[in-house]
Amino acid sequence: MNRYAHLAFTDDVRRVQRERGSAEAMERMLGGDPEELDRIGPAEAAFIAARDGFYLASASADGWPYVQYRGGPPGFVHVLDAGTLAYLEVRGNRQYITTGNLRGDDRVSLFFMDYAHRVRLKVMARARTLDTSREPELSERLADVRTDGRPEQLMVIRVEGLAWNCSKHITPRFSEAELEEALLPVRERIEALTAENEALRAKLRDR
């Protein structure tokens, strides 16, 4: 996945890498054709499909970065093909900052986080919004799993670069569903022990 490195490692970044002694190590990430787009493989597709949210960054006409969080049920971000992600956007606070930013610059960055397992997938891409009424088939497909709320538009994201990031400094956090799954064996064991204890108490009472 060298396209991500070619996009991220600008001349200024490479200069700092040389200053800090990491340029040689980072050079290994710059192999291959810099114009060949990174592709979504089975591992990336499964990871994205399992996420219930992600961070989306865009840039304003003045160059200021803007980051927002998009959430929904796992699978609300659909992998349409090896190079395309899409989801159905619903009405939020109606500021439309990201949508407005895309009118001037379609470049975006996405962070998909798995806090429980300390894994993250970084994506650089180009995004565009589509009218739901003009894309009925895609709208129906994306509505199969989507965020609750009033549909406003479709967000289609064309991937250019992908990068898995190391787990260092990712603080483990667990969603309610993840905690429920993790604690299920404990609850089952407690229930079994409780039943066993009640049975022993009953035997003692019958003596």
Secondary structure, DSSP 8 states (H G I E B T S, - for coil): -HHHHHHH--HHHHHHHHHHT-HHHHHGGG-S-TTS-----HHHHHHHHT-SEEEEEEE-TTS-EEEEEEE-STT-SEEEETTEEEEEEE--SS--HHHHHHHH--EEEEEEEETTTTEEEEEEEEEEEE-GGG-HHHHHHHHTS--SS-EEEEEEEEEEEEEEE--TT------HHHHHHHHHHHHHHHHHHHHHHHHHHHHHHH-
